[in-house]
């Protein structure tokens, strides 16, 4: 990787460390309007929705694939038999390739 070139006016610049007590301790925030404890994040909400209605989604995608939707076919095939990377193809069966 190439070295980073610093401009001449930055030569010898060293940032001052933050004074003690100027940073918030871990786990503490002053944002009182933030997300309340116990509320779900977006990814948690999506995961719950997929757990509840995931089979319906799978059925819709399967029906679309059966009807000839190539994008739906691609999604299903990528889940059943994902594309292998070059290193995986070169490794003997039952052995992982180490770098």
MODELLER restraints for C-alpha pairs under 7 A, 6 or more apart:
rsr = mdl.restraints
at = mdl.atoms
rsr.add(forms.Gaussian(group=physical.xy_distance, feature=features.Distance(at['CA:61:A'], at['CA:72:A']), mean=5.75, stdev=0.5))
rsr.add(forms.Gaussian(group=physical.xy_distance, feature=features.Distance(at['CA:64:A'], at['CA:72:A']), mean=6.22, stdev=0.5))
rsr.add(forms.Gaussian(group=physical.xy_distance, feature=features.Distance(at['CA:65:A'], at['CA:72:A']), mean=5.00, stdev=0.5))
rsr.add(forms.Gaussian(group=physical.xy_distance, feature=features.Distance(at['CA:65:A'], at['CA:73:A']), mean=4.87, stdev=0.5))
rsr.add(forms.Gaussian(group=physical.xy_distance, feature=features.Distance(at['CA:91:A'], at['CA:97:A']), mean=5.58, stdev=0.5))
